[in-house]
């Protein structure tokens, strides 16, 4: 892991830590970078689910789904 010195907005870092549930600056920055880095993969999964050829939009199938 490389050591890099950067200026970070304290308010943004605090908000990110709350959102991510992290307790240290290092954990917050690393978790945020990881999430941003994997964003396109998560979006691709959501798009695959959205466009999946399934029976969820078929009213008769769904009417019988819970019987």
N, C-alpha and C positions, 0 to 999 in steps of 0.2 A: 504494500500500500504506500502510495506517495504522500508526502507531507506537502501541503500547499497552503500558502497564507493568502486569505481573501478577506475583504470587508463584507460583512453580512448584516443586513437590516435586522436589528434586534427584535423589532415587533413582528416581522415576518417569520423569523426563526421561532419565536415564542408561540405564534399561532400555529405554525407547522408542527411543533412539538406537541401541542394540545391535540391537534387533529390526528397525529400519528401515534400518540401515546408513548412518545419517547421521553427520556429523562436527561439525556446529555446532548450537547451540541453535535458531537461526532455522530451519535446514533441518528439524530434528526436529519442531518445533512445526508448521511449515507442512505437512510431509508427513503428520503425524498428523491434522491438521484436514482435509486433503484426503481421506484415507482414510475418516474418519468421515463426511464430507459425501457421499461416493459409495457408502456402505455399502448404502443401499436399492436403488441400481441394481444392484450386484453380487448382492444377494439375489434381486432380480427375475429376473436371468439364470439363477441357479441353480434357482429355482423353475420357470422355463420349461423348463429341461433336464430337471428331475425329472418334470414332468408331460407331457413331449413324447410324442406318439403315434408311437413308433418301434418297430423290430423287436428292440431289445436284450433284451426280456423273452421273446421267442419262441424257445424252445429249438431247434426244427428249423432256423429261419433261422440262429441263431448257430452251430449245429453245422456248417453249410455255409459259414460266413463266411470261414474260413481255407483253403478248398480252392482 
